Amino acid sequence: MKKITKKLVASRLAKKVQKLLKNNDITVIIVTGSVGKTSTKVAIGKLLSTEHQVQFSEDSYNTDIGLPLSFFGLKAPSPLWDPLAWKRIFQKIDATSKYYPYDVVVLEMADDELEDMLKLLEFIKPKYGVITGIAPVHMERMISMNKVVRDNWEIAKTSDVVFYNTENEDLYKLASKSKKSIGFGMNKGKLKFSNIKRSTKGYLEGNMNLAGSKIDVKTKMIGKHNLNSLLAAAGVAQAMGMNEKDIAKGVSSIAGVNGRMKLLRGKNGSQIIDDSYNSSPDAVISALSVLKEFSSKNKIAVLGNMNELGDESKDAHYKIGKAAATVADMLIVIGKDAEVYTVSGAKDAGMNPDNIKIFKTPYEIGHFLKRIIEKGDLVLVKGSQNGVFSEEVVRILLDPSLDAKDYVVRQSKGWKRKKRKAFGL
């Protein structure tokens, strides 16, 4: 029954979007990839908002139900099958459609639901597509990395112009053959960053090389891999006619998305690198490289389990442990594979066992660190969602002047209930 209801709701939502697009002149931009989708979507949305009325969400709504709702700035109800809630949602959709205020919509696509996405794209007809990073995530569900690359290309190529991340070699070989594609990345592509350096506040600045021009930018990003989202946003903005001066100004004002490599003030004069939204092997290595570049009194890495890695999990967690040992003064882990293989990797790399801590809940980690962190300390927090919820470490360590609901992910009542249940609290 639930499957039938979901199908009926998805079909009705699709028809509402079809009607909306038929009656309005809307430029649709889609963002796909296995990592960095939300950050890139938000960067595009914020940059274009300086010259357009843009509809985009800072949350991840990328299913056959969530994506159509994104056109109207709405969320699916909880529980999903509440008929009265859906009645109210469709009433809001009809009201918004009468005087639709947006001329640009930026959407995030799910690369593991290819068939559903392609059906939607048949009538959405995006003008611009962006492929972000391709990396091993959700490998329990994926057949191969080659399939991930091909599926993302199938989604993006429904657009008139495709911007793609050149750092994945398989994607580069595939996308570079197309006349509609434009590459971006740190090392190759038409859109690149050069002369990158870190400011005294920890943020990155440098030269952004666009099509036919070079502009100086000071960003609010701390990770070099996060600069790709700015390159993609700048490329789309330039294609839509924005001049270089306005692009530079806009890019410099874009802050990181909550839970995704965001630098926050912590208790007792400490700092937090909040990368708690999710985790994957490549993303952890990138986060550790950022931790390494900071000059801090003590560097603490809180690394939670990386879920859904399948047969790759043991080796991936072990390698992460070895990498952390070369960067962090203290390593704290949570999660079944992390407490075995990440710890083993760190010990084998020579880390003092006294500086390796294992906890069962993020709340225990937060309260432990709250007692010991001092001015000048830097805490990296990263982990997958279910069974880890490392954002609770961030919440506990956050400077009292900052409100957690504005800076920390998954702080709604529903999420709090789910977390308490997960840890038997």
Secondary structure by P-SEA (a helix, b strand, c coil): caaaaaaaaaaaaaaaaaaaaaacbbbbbbbbcccaaaaaaaaaaaaaccccbbbbbccccccaaaaaaaaaccccccccccaaaaaaaaaaaaaaaacccccbbbbbbcccaaaaaaaaaccccccbbbbcccccccccccccaaaaaaaaaaaaacccbbbbbcccaaaaaaaaaccccccccccccccccccccccccbbbbbbbbcccbbbbbbccccccccaaaaaaaaaaaaaacccaaaaaaaaaacccccccbbbbbbcccbbbbcccccccaaaaaaaaaaaaaccccbbbbbcccccccccaaaaaaaaaaaaaaacccbbbbbccccccaaaaaaaaaccccccbbbbccaaaaaaaaaacccccbbbbbbbbcccccaaaaaaaacccccccccccccccaaaaaaaaaaacc
